[in-house]
Amino acid sequence: MKRTMPPLPKPDANGRFPALAYIQVSIARDIVRERTALGLTQQQLAKLAGIRDETLCRMESGKHSPTVRTVEKIEKALQNAAKKLQRA
């Protein structure tokens, strides 16, 4: 199943974007982009990062504010997966 990117939030009447929603979606889009580029499923990345599948799913939907620690775990897992791919 192809995962679509969560849409960026729309600006308000004054042209301002909601900061928190924009950050959540930006993080989500980055994770989806990197995960799919590495050929990983959500379940595989969640396992590599040591987080629950449901947590990653909510993050990738752009509707969940992850902790810094969770983002760091995912970043490390993506980096390790990219290094493995380069060695293969």
N, CA and C atoms as a LAMMPS dump frame, in Angstrom:
ITEM: TIMESTEP
0
ITEM: NUMBER OF ATOMS
264
ITEM: BOX BOUNDS ff ff ff
-5.0000000000000000e+02 5.0000000000000000e+02
-5.0000000000000000e+02 5.0000000000000000e+02
-5.0000000000000000e+02 5.0000000000000000e+02
ITEM: ATOMS id mol type element x y z
1 1 1 N 0.83 -1.171 0
2 1 2 C 0 0 0
3 1 3 C 0.884 1.247 0
4 2 1 N 0.646 2.142 -0.903
5 2 2 C 1.432 3.359 -0.997
6 2 3 C 0.951 4.358 0.041
7 3 1 N 1.883 4.88 0.788
8 3 2 C 1.581 5.844 1.849
9 3 3 C 1.617 7.244 1.262
10 4 1 N 0.565 7.985 1.465
11 4 2 C 0.562 9.364 0.999
12 4 3 C 1.118 10.263 2.091
13 5 1 N 1.684 11.354 1.66
14 5 2 C 2.242 12.31 2.606
15 5 3 C 1.111 13.085 3.272
16 6 1 N 1.237 13.347 4.566
17 6 2 C 0.219 14.187 5.193
18 6 3 C 0.312 15.597 4.606
19 7 1 N -0.812 16.237 4.398
20 7 2 C -0.779 17.572 3.787
21 7 3 C -0.269 18.628 4.773
22 8 1 N 0.434 19.602 4.236
23 8 2 C 0.867 20.721 5.068
24 8 3 C -0.365 21.536 5.459
25 9 1 N -0.358 22.098 6.665
26 9 2 C -1.524 22.88 7.078
27 9 3 C -1.67 24.143 6.24
28 10 1 N -2.876 24.595 6.127
29 10 2 C -3.174 25.801 5.363
30 10 3 C -2.927 27.031 6.25
31 11 1 N -2.516 28.132 5.648
32 11 2 C -2.337 29.36 6.441
33 11 3 C -3.689 29.933 6.865
34 12 1 N -3.66 30.709 7.922
35 12 2 C -4.895 31.36 8.363
36 12 3 C -5.177 32.58 7.475
37 13 1 N -6.171 33.348 7.829
38 13 2 C -6.583 34.495 7.016
39 13 3 C -5.479 35.547 6.879
40 14 1 N -4.541 35.55 7.84
41 14 2 C -3.438 36.515 7.794
42 14 3 C -2.19 35.951 7.115
43 15 1 N -2.31 34.741 6.593
44 15 2 C -1.176 34.121 5.905
45 15 3 C -0.196 33.424 6.825
46 16 1 N -0.551 33.267 8.077
47 16 2 C 0.325 32.602 9.044
48 16 3 C -0.014 31.117 9.129
49 17 1 N 1.036 30.32 9.192
50 17 2 C 0.85 28.884 9.335
51 17 3 C 0.849 28.52 10.815
52 18 1 N 0.01 27.566 11.229
53 18 2 C 0.033 27.123 12.627
54 18 3 C 1.34 26.369 12.897
55 19 1 N 2.169 26.923 13.752
56 19 2 C 3.535 26.425 13.952
57 19 3 C 3.582 24.959 14.37
58 20 1 N 2.835 24.578 15.392
59 20 2 C 2.901 23.203 15.886
60 20 3 C 2.453 22.209 14.822
61 21 1 N 1.348 22.488 14.174
62 21 2 C 0.856 21.593 13.125
63 21 3 C 1.863 21.505 11.977
64 22 1 N 2.483 22.623 11.631
65 22 2 C 3.455 22.624 10.538
66 22 3 C 4.675 21.774 10.899
67 23 1 N 5.136 21.892 12.146
68 23 2 C 6.286 21.094 12.597
69 23 3 C 5.937 19.611 12.603
70 24 1 N 4.765 19.255 13.128
71 24 2 C 4.344 17.854 13.169
72 24 3 C 4.323 17.252 11.765
73 25 1 N 3.733 17.957 10.832
74 25 2 C 3.617 17.439 9.467
75 25 3 C 4.98 17.401 8.785
76 26 1 N 5.822 18.379 9.04
77 26 2 C 7.165 18.38 8.446
78 26 3 C 7.975 17.184 8.913
79 27 1 N 7.917 16.897 10.218
80 27 2 C 8.611 15.722 10.75
81 27 3 C 8.033 14.453 10.129
82 28 1 N 6.713 14.373 10.064
83 28 2 C 6.054 13.199 9.492
84 28 3 C 6.495 12.977 8.053
85 29 1 N 6.497 14.038 7.261
86 29 2 C 6.868 13.919 5.849
87 29 3 C 8.326 13.478 5.691
88 30 1 N 9.201 14.003 6.537
89 30 2 C 10.612 13.596 6.487
90 30 3 C 10.77 12.118 6.811
91 31 1 N 10.07 11.647 7.829
92 31 2 C 10.168 10.235 8.214
93 31 3 C 9.639 9.337 7.103
94 32 1 N 8.478 9.662 6.561
95 32 2 C 7.899 8.854 5.481
96 32 3 C 8.859 8.815 4.294
97 33 1 N 9.38 9.964 3.921
98 33 2 C 10.282 10.054 2.759
99 33 3 C 11.53 9.188 2.962
100 34 1 N 12.163 9.317 4.121
101 34 2 C 13.387 8.556 4.386
102 34 3 C 13.108 7.067 4.532
103 35 1 N 12.023 6.735 5.227
104 35 2 C 11.688 5.318 5.421
105 35 3 C 11.423 4.625 4.099
106 36 1 N 10.63 5.256 3.247
107 36 2 C 10.297 4.625 1.963
108 36 3 C 11.513 4.586 1.033
109 37 1 N 12.37 5.589 1.108
110 37 2 C 13.592 5.574 0.287
111 37 3 C 14.492 4.397 0.664
112 38 1 N 14.455 4.001 1.923
113 38 2 C 15.245 2.86 2.382
114 38 3 C 14.53 1.533 2.196
115 39 1 N 13.28 1.586 1.746
116 39 2 C 12.519 0.358 1.517
117 39 3 C 12.027 -0.302 2.786
118 40 1 N 11.868 0.475 3.849
119 40 2 C 11.405 -0.076 5.126
120 40 3 C 9.903 0.09 5.287
121 41 1 N 9.288 -0.869 5.941
122 41 2 C 7.885 -0.735 6.32
123 41 3 C 7.835 0.015 7.648
124 42 1 N 6.637 0.454 8.013
125 42 2 C 6.482 1.082 9.322
126 42 3 C 6.881 0.122 10.432
127 43 1 N 6.48 -1.129 10.295
128 43 2 C 6.78 -2.122 11.325
129 43 3 C 8.284 -2.326 11.461
130 44 1 N 8.988 -2.385 10.326
131 44 2 C 10.442 -2.576 10.375
132 44 3 C 11.131 -1.392 11.045
133 45 1 N 10.743 -0.177 10.656
134 45 2 C 11.369 1.002 11.255
135 45 3 C 11.043 1.097 12.736
136 46 1 N 9.815 0.819 13.107
137 46 2 C 9.439 0.873 14.522
138 46 3 C 10.286 -0.105 15.335
139 47 1 N 10.472 -1.298 14.805
140 47 2 C 11.277 -2.297 15.507
141 47 3 C 12.726 -1.835 15.629
142 48 1 N 13.285 -1.315 14.538
143 48 2 C 14.668 -0.825 14.573
144 48 3 C 14.839 0.329 15.556
145 49 1 N 13.808 1.163 15.674
146 49 2 C 13.871 2.332 16.554
147 49 3 C 13.5 2 18.003
148 50 1 N 12.919 0.825 18.216
149 50 2 C 12.514 0.448 19.565
150 50 3 C 11.282 1.198 20.048
151 51 1 N 10.38 1.481 19.099
152 51 2 C 9.123 2.147 19.454
153 51 3 C 7.959 1.289 18.97
154 52 1 N 6.769 1.612 19.413
155 52 2 C 5.587 0.849 19.001
156 52 3 C 5.186 1.223 17.577
157 53 1 N 4.653 0.243 16.846
158 53 2 C 4.148 0.482 15.49
159 53 3 C 3.131 1.63 15.49
160 54 1 N 2.255 1.604 16.501
161 54 2 C 1.195 2.607 16.583
162 54 3 C 1.755 4.021 16.74
163 55 1 N 2.854 4.141 17.469
164 55 2 C 3.487 5.443 17.662
165 55 3 C 3.987 5.986 16.335
166 56 1 N 4.667 5.138 15.57
167 56 2 C 5.184 5.569 14.276
168 56 3 C 4.044 5.906 13.319
169 57 1 N 2.997 5.107 13.338
170 57 2 C 1.841 5.365 12.477
171 57 3 C 1.225 6.728 12.783
172 58 1 N 1.043 7.027 14.061
173 58 2 C 0.478 8.327 14.444
174 58 3 C 1.408 9.469 14.058
175 59 1 N 2.711 9.254 14.203
176 59 2 C 3.662 10.289 13.817
177 59 3 C 3.609 10.55 12.318
178 60 1 N 3.573 9.479 11.539
179 60 2 C 3.569 9.624 10.083
180 60 3 C 2.274 10.237 9.565
181 61 1 N 1.227 10.186 10.357
182 61 2 C -0.027 10.822 9.938
183 61 3 C 0.028 12.33 10.155
184 62 1 N 1.031 12.787 10.923
185 62 2 C 1.171 14.208 11.2
186 62 3 C 0.246 14.704 12.285
187 63 1 N -0.339 13.785 13.031
188 63 2 C -1.301 14.159 14.063
189 63 3 C -0.786 13.91 15.477
190 64 1 N 0.493 13.614 15.589
191 64 2 C 1.061 13.271 16.889
192 64 3 C 2.339 14.072 17.093
193 65 1 N 2.495 14.648 18.269
194 65 2 C 3.722 15.37 18.613
195 65 3 C 4.688 14.401 19.286
196 66 1 N 5.742 14.012 18.59
197 66 2 C 6.691 13.081 19.191
198 66 3 C 7.592 13.794 20.194
199 67 1 N 8.128 13.024 21.119
200 67 2 C 9.135 13.572 22.021
201 67 3 C 10.455 13.657 21.265
202 68 1 N 11.356 14.459 21.785
203 68 2 C 12.683 14.563 21.182
204 68 3 C 13.352 13.191 21.199
205 69 1 N 13.187 12.48 22.279
206 69 2 C 13.793 11.138 22.41
207 69 3 C 13.287 10.191 21.318
208 70 1 N 12.007 10.228 21.029
209 70 2 C 11.444 9.367 19.993
210 70 3 C 11.998 9.741 18.622
211 71 1 N 12.091 11.023 18.35
212 71 2 C 12.656 11.465 17.071
213 71 3 C 14.113 11.021 16.96
214 72 1 N 14.858 11.116 18.05
215 72 2 C 16.254 10.679 18.051
216 72 3 C 16.367 9.179 17.774
217 73 1 N 15.476 8.38 18.359
218 73 2 C 15.486 6.932 18.122
219 73 3 C 15.229 6.627 16.642
220 74 1 N 14.256 7.317 16.069
221 74 2 C 13.927 7.091 14.661
222 74 3 C 15.078 7.535 13.772
223 75 1 N 15.659 8.689 14.086
224 75 2 C 16.791 9.192 13.297
225 75 3 C 17.955 8.204 13.322
226 76 1 N 18.264 7.683 14.498
227 76 2 C 19.358 6.721 14.619
228 76 3 C 19.05 5.445 13.835
229 77 1 N 17.815 4.97 13.918
230 77 2 C 17.419 3.763 13.193
231 77 3 C 17.532 3.978 11.681
232 78 1 N 17.101 5.145 11.194
233 78 2 C 17.206 5.451 9.76
234 78 3 C 18.666 5.538 9.324
235 79 1 N 19.505 6.153 10.147
236 79 2 C 20.935 6.247 9.82
237 79 3 C 21.576 4.871 9.757
238 80 1 N 21.259 4.013 10.734
239 80 2 C 21.81 2.665 10.743
240 80 3 C 21.335 1.864 9.531
241 81 1 N 20.063 2.013 9.173
242 81 2 C 19.534 1.297 8.018
243 81 3 C 20.216 1.785 6.739
244 82 1 N 20.471 3.087 6.642
245 82 2 C 21.142 3.625 5.449
246 82 3 C 22.579 3.106 5.356
247 83 1 N 23.257 2.999 6.492
248 83 2 C 24.631 2.477 6.5
249 83 3 C 24.658 1.017 6.063
250 84 1 N 23.689 0.233 6.54
251 84 2 C 23.601 -1.182 6.133
252 84 3 C 23.365 -1.296 4.629
253 85 1 N 22.507 -0.439 4.112
254 85 2 C 22.189 -0.456 2.696
255 85 3 C 23.426 -0.107 1.859
256 86 1 N 24.216 0.847 2.322
257 86 2 C 25.43 1.245 1.609
258 86 3 C 26.463 0.119 1.573
259 87 1 N 26.526 -0.661 2.645
260 87 2 C 27.487 -1.763 2.712
261 87 3 C 27.083 -2.95 1.877
262 88 1 N 25.799 -3.06 1.584
263 88 2 C 25.286 -4.229 0.843
264 88 3 C 25.646 -4.162 -0.629
